[in-house]
């Protein structure tokens, strides 16, 4: 029986590797990672690492972003099938037609998109900086926001904009129903409802706090409340429980059959696959040089705006 934890730690030292993991990964991967975070934090760390090998425990678009920011380094993803329903909802050929139908618009794309969509974008954003990035642009600027319609609609409400929205969504967040949330609020009246902005507007209207995964974590840590109803992916509960062991967290379930809301793509990564990816340095993320150069521009612009606004 292979001791995956110790083998991974040995390989990390041997190969000067860094493990970047999203909050939605399984607890064992989160605990062995060098950095655990959301898309903004992962992008920042990927842009600053001095490791020779980047092992990205997340989904495909995240590993692509790491490669774009580190074109001369090897980036591996434990399972190449770890995709994203939101990224898949915005195919390049369809998005190009959409852009042609809305000329002279600044294109802001949520980081949860493919490298091809990033190439068509002017600025990338994450759920942690989206409102601030939109607000950094003139009020009369015409904007297309893609691919998440729920996040875009939330930003429109907060910023009082009228951005043109691509009709995409995350199946993990979009499936969460207002009815289930109301049931939980009735059952736990003292609990605070916290929600990711990828949720449907009907759910967000009921929330006590709306924010990125990192913001949700920070809110639960600082809040005086002892109980929280959490409307996002189940993986974040691991960090919430670690940081606030005396507090109770109730996830909004995806359906009536379970008390979870797991992203099937995030959960494809396992400790065994992580070990094999480090050992074999496969599967590797490969992108054409011209794609890297074009996709890097809107990501760099995001990081520059975030630094200017002191978001990172």
Buried (B, 14 or more C-beta within 10 A) or exposed (E): EEEBBEBBBEBBEEBEBBBBBBBBBBEBBBEBBBBBBBBBBBBBBBBEBEBEBBBBBBBBBBBBBBBBBBEEBBBBBBBBEBBBBBBBBBBBEEBEEBBEEEEEBBBBBBBBBBBBBBBBBBBBBBBBBBBBBBBEBEEEEBBBBBBBBBBBBBBBEBBEBEBBBBEBBBBBBBBBBBEBBBBBBEEBEEBBBBBBBBBBEEBBEBBBBBBBBBBBBBBBEEBEBEEBBBBBBBBBBBBBBEEBEEBBBBBBBBEEEEEBBBBEBBBBBBBEBBBBBBEEBEBBBEBEEEBBEBBBBBBBBBBEBBEEEEBB
